[in-house]
Amino acid sequence: MESRTKRRLSPDELDALTARALGTGVRSAEELLDGFANAVWRLTLADGRQVVLKVGPPPGLEMLRYERDLLRTEALVYHLATPTGLPLPRLLHSGFDDPELGGDYLIMSALDGVPWNQATSLGDADQRALRQELGRHLATLHTIPGDGVYGYPYAGLTGATWRDAFLIMHGALLDDAVRYGTPLPRTLVEIAGAVYSNAHALDEVTAPALVHFDMWPGNVFLTPPADGPPRIQALIDHERAFWGDPLADFVTPTIFGELADDDPLLAGYREAGGKLRLTPAARTREALYRVYLYLILLVEDGPRQYPEESYARIRDLATTGLTRSLDFLRQR
């Protein structure tokens, strides 16, 4: 999607960047347009390798408070998650505060599969098998501990408990809503009241786990169709990750809906050792995380300035979902 946060680099700039980072220039480049925040290119290098370049927004551009140093978060996830055996691209190079580019970038190995949301020929059995496989991968991801810190370390939105960190994260997002004048279906007082009056449910989380928080099908690559039954080739786009409640990672795969106890996602998670029961308190936490996610989808239009024709559907769905989740919390 078009976004004001996406950098524009010329062929000469792409060539110079890869020469500095990998010692070889660019033979051809294709910009990948599916993402929402960072500019991404698939590059064929002069030595024949294919890589993906992700470039962060210009350092001086205003973003949401949690979005500080997003690519540094993503690089950290690669370093922590790769040893667990999770299917990931290989991080080939990371550049932070690059003096010639003016900002941060990552270079990763290119994938030859297809994003799950573009695999239109999958039957119900394939979809269920993939959701179960994704659940197993989430269980592995959640074994990565947070060293006693909850929240977004690079953004400075952290707390000693999950309740403290989440309320800080939520408060920062409401501050962003004020800063960008975001139209919301409820007043800020009503939204904050619904969250704070249910925050006691967060105290059930007593150890921080690594949470991706953006595991929608567009961030899950599948093996090429010619390779037989579809499997998950790689999980991508780890920039929104934080340390917190593993339950939060089930919100994006069920975005604009709800998590059912018979979802294969949960079956795979439990099969791989993940512990998750959909108790009344867990349902309250799920609603809190949906409020947070839908707020992100609405507030991020402020700095990104999405084209109306592309963004209208997402805005409408997020508004409906936010209203539904707030009504649920108000009734608790």
C-alpha positions in Angstrom: 0.0 0.0 0.0 1.2 3.5 -0.7 2.3 5.3 2.5 4.2 8.5 3.3 6.6 6.5 5.4 8.0 4.6 2.4 11.4 5.8 1.2 12.0 6.3 -2.5 15.5 5.1 -3.6 16.8 5.5 -7.2 18.6 2.6 -9.0 21.9 4.2 -8.3 21.1 4.5 -4.6 20.1 0.9 -4.4 23.3 -0.1 -6.2 25.5 1.9 -3.9 23.8 0.5 -0.8 24.2 -3.1 -1.7 27.8 -2.5 -2.8 28.6 -1.1 0.7 26.7 -3.8 2.5 27.4 -7.0 0.5 30.2 -6.0 -1.8 28.2 -6.3 -5.0 25.8 -4.0 -7.0 22.3 -4.5 -8.3 21.4 -6.1 -11.6 17.6 -5.5 -11.3 15.1 -4.3 -8.7 11.4 -4.8 -8.0 9.6 -2.8 -5.3 7.3 -5.0 -3.2 4.2 -3.0 -2.5 2.3 -5.2 0.0 3.7 -3.7 3.2 2.3 -0.7 5.1 5.3 1.1 6.7 8.8 0.3 5.3 9.9 0.4 1.7 10.9 -3.1 0.4 12.6 -4.2 -2.8 13.4 -7.7 -4.2 16.9 -7.3 -5.7 18.9 -9.5 -8.1 22.5 -8.7 -7.3 25.3 -8.6 -9.9 26.7 -11.9 -8.5 23.3 -13.6 -9.2 22.0 -13.7 -5.6 18.4 -12.6 -4.9 17.8 -10.7 -1.7 15.2 -8.5 -0.1 16.1 -5.0 1.1 13.9 -3.3 3.7 14.5 0.4 4.3 13.0 2.2 7.3 11.3 5.6 7.1 13.4 8.8 7.1 14.7 9.4 10.7 13.0 12.8 11.0 9.6 11.6 9.9 7.0 11.6 12.7 5.7 8.1 13.5 3.6 6.5 16.2 5.5 6.3 19.5 5.8 2.5 19.5 7.3 2.6 16.0 10.7 4.0 17.1 13.6 1.9 15.6 11.3 -0.7 14.1 14.0 -2.3 12.1 16.2 -2.7 15.1 13.4 -4.7 16.7 13.2 -6.8 13.6 16.9 -7.5 13.6 16.8 -8.5 17.2 14.0 -10.9 16.5 16.1 -12.6 13.8 19.1 -12.9 16.2 16.9 -14.4 18.9 14.6 -16.6 16.9 16.9 -18.1 14.3 18.6 -20.5 16.8 15.1 -21.9 17.7 14.7 -23.4 14.3 11.8 -21.2 13.3 11.4 -20.9 9.5 12.7 -17.4 8.8 14.6 -15.7 6.0 18.3 -15.3 6.7 19.4 -11.9 7.9 22.4 -11.1 5.7 23.1 -7.5 6.8 21.8 -4.8 9.1 22.7 -1.2 8.8 21.7 1.3 11.5 22.1 5.1 11.1 23.8 4.5 7.8 25.5 7.9 7.0 24.9 7.8 3.3 21.3 6.5 3.4 20.3 8.4 6.5 18.5 5.8 8.4 18.2 2.0 9.0 17.9 -0.9 6.6 18.0 -4.8 6.6 19.0 -7.2 3.8 17.6 -10.7 4.0 17.6 -13.8 1.8 14.8 -13.8 -0.8 12.1 -16.4 -0.6 10.8 -18.4 -3.6 7.4 -19.1 -2.0 4.1 -17.2 -2.0 2.4 -15.2 0.7 -0.4 -17.1 2.3 -3.0 -14.4 1.4 -2.1 -14.7 -2.3 -2.4 -18.5 -2.4 -6.0 -18.5 -3.7 -6.3 -22.2 -4.7 -6.0 -23.7 -1.2 -8.8 -25.9 0.0 -10.3 -26.1 3.5 -8.1 -29.0 4.5 -4.9 -27.1 3.4 -6.1 -24.0 5.3 -6.6 -26.0 8.5 -3.3 -27.8 8.2 -1.5 -24.5 7.7 -3.2 -22.9 10.7 -2.2 -25.9 12.8 1.4 -25.6 11.6 1.4 -21.8 12.3 0.2 -22.6 15.9 3.2 -24.9 16.4 5.5 -22.1 15.2 3.9 -19.6 17.6 4.5 -22.0 20.4 8.2 -22.0 19.5 8.4 -18.2 19.2 6.9 -17.8 22.7 9.7 -19.8 24.3 12.0 -16.8 23.7 12.0 -15.0 27.1 12.0 -11.3 27.7 14.7 -11.1 30.4 12.2 -9.5 32.8 11.2 -6.6 30.6 7.7 -6.2 29.1 6.8 -4.0 26.2 8.8 -2.3 23.4 12.4 -1.8 24.6 13.6 0.2 21.6 10.6 2.6 21.9 11.1 3.0 25.6 7.5 1.7 26.3 8.3 -0.9 28.9 7.2 -1.9 32.4 8.2 -4.3 35.2 4.8 -6.0 34.8 2.7 -6.8 31.8 -0.1 -4.6 33.2 2.2 -1.7 33.6 3.8 -2.1 30.1 0.4 -2.6 28.3 -1.1 0.5 29.9 2.0 2.5 28.9 1.7 1.1 25.3 -2.0 1.9 25.2 -1.5 5.4 26.7 1.1 6.2 24.1 -1.3 5.1 21.3 -4.1 7.3 22.7 -1.5 10.2 22.8 -0.8 9.5 19.1 -4.6 9.6 18.4 -4.7 13.1 20.0 -1.6 14.2 18.1 -3.0 13.1 14.7 -6.6 14.0 15.4 -7.8 10.4 14.6 -11.6 10.0 14.3 -12.6 7.3 16.7 -16.0 5.6 17.4 -15.8 6.3 21.1 -14.3 9.2 23.1 -10.8 8.8 24.5 -12.2 8.8 28.0 -14.6 5.9 27.1 -11.7 3.9 25.5 -9.3 4.5 28.3 -12.0 3.7 30.9 -12.8 0.4 29.2 -9.1 -0.6 29.2 -8.2 0.5 32.7 -11.3 -1.0 34.3 -10.3 -4.4 32.8 -6.5 -4.2 33.3 -6.6 -6.5 36.3 -6.9 -9.4 33.9 -3.4 -8.7 32.6 -2.0 -9.7 36.0 -2.3 -13.3 35.0 0.7 -12.9 32.7 3.8 -13.4 34.9 6.6 -13.9 32.4 7.3 -11.9 29.2 7.4 -13.9 26.0 8.4 -12.7 22.5 5.2 -11.8 20.6 5.1 -11.1 16.9 1.8 -9.3 16.9 1.5 -9.1 13.1 1.0 -12.7 12.1 -1.6 -12.1 9.4 -1.4 -14.3 6.2 0.5 -11.7 4.3 3.4 -12.2 6.7 3.4 -16.0 6.3 5.2 -17.4 3.2 4.2 -20.8 1.8 6.3 -23.3 -0.1 6.1 -23.1 -3.9 3.0 -24.9 -5.3 5.3 -27.3 -7.3 6.8 -28.6 -4.1 3.7 -30.6 -3.1 1.2 -29.9 -0.2 1.6 -26.4 1.1 3.8 -25.8 4.1 5.0 -22.7 5.8 8.3 -21.6 4.3 9.0 -18.5 6.4 7.6 -16.0 8.9 8.4 -12.4 8.0 8.0 -8.8 9.2 8.9 -9.0 12.8 9.2 -5.2 13.4 6.0 -4.9 15.5 7.2 -7.5 18.0 7.1 -6.9 21.8 7.6 -8.8 25.0 4.3 -9.7 26.7 1.4 -12.1 26.7 1.5 -15.0 24.1 -2.3 -14.7 23.8 -1.8 -11.4 21.9 -0.4 -13.3 19.0 -3.7 -14.9 18.3 -5.4 -11.6 17.6 -3.9 -10.8 14.2 -4.5 -14.3 12.7 -8.2 -13.9 13.7 -8.3 -10.1 12.9 -11.9 -8.7 12.6 -13.2 -11.9 14.0 -12.7 -13.9 17.2 -10.6 -16.8 18.4 -12.6 -20.1 18.6 -11.5 -22.9 20.9 -11.7 -25.4 18.0 -9.4 -23.3 15.8 -6.6 -25.5 14.4 -4.2 -22.6 15.3 -4.9 -23.4 19.0 -4.6 -27.2 18.4 -1.2 -26.8 16.9 -0.1 -24.4 19.6 -1.1 -26.9 22.4 0.4 -29.8 20.4 3.8 -28.1 20.5 3.6 -27.4 24.2 2.0 -24.0 24.3 -0.3 -23.3 27.3 -3.4 -21.4 26.5 -6.9 -21.8 27.9 -9.8 -19.5 26.8 -11.0 -18.7 30.3 -13.2 -15.6 31.0 -10.0 -13.7 32.0 -8.3 -14.7 28.8 -11.3 -13.5 26.8 -11.0 -10.1 28.6 -7.3 -10.0 27.7 -8.1 -10.9 24.1 -10.5 -8.0 23.9 -7.9 -5.6 25.3 -5.4 -6.7 22.6 -8.1 -6.3 19.9 -8.7 -2.7 21.1 -5.0 -2.1 20.9 -4.7 -3.5 17.4 -7.7 -1.8 16.0 -6.5 1.5 17.4 -3.2 1.0 15.7 -4.9 0.4 12.3 -6.9 3.7 12.8 -4.2 5.9 14.3 -1.4 4.9 11.9 -3.2 6.6 9.0 -2.1 9.9 10.6 1.6 9.7 9.8 1.3 7.4 6.8 -1.5 9.2 4.9 -2.8 6.1 3.1 -4.7 6.6 -0.2 -8.4 6.7 0.6 -9.5 4.1 -1.9 -7.0 1.6 -0.4 -7.5 2.4 3.2 -11.3 2.8 3.4 -12.1 -0.9 3.9 -9.5 -1.4 6.6 -10.7 1.8 8.4 -14.3 0.6 8.4 -13.4 -2.9 9.6 -11.2 -1.6 12.3 -13.8 0.9 13.5 -16.4 -1.9 13.7 -14.0 -4.2 15.5 -13.0 -1.5 18.0 -16.6 -0.7 18.8 -17.4 -4.4 19.3 -14.4 -5.0 21.5 -15.1 -1.9 23.7 -18.7 -3.0 24.1 -17.5 -6.4 25.2 -15.2 -4.8 27.8 -17.9 -2.5 29.1 -20.0 -5.5 29.9 -17.4 -7.3 31.9 
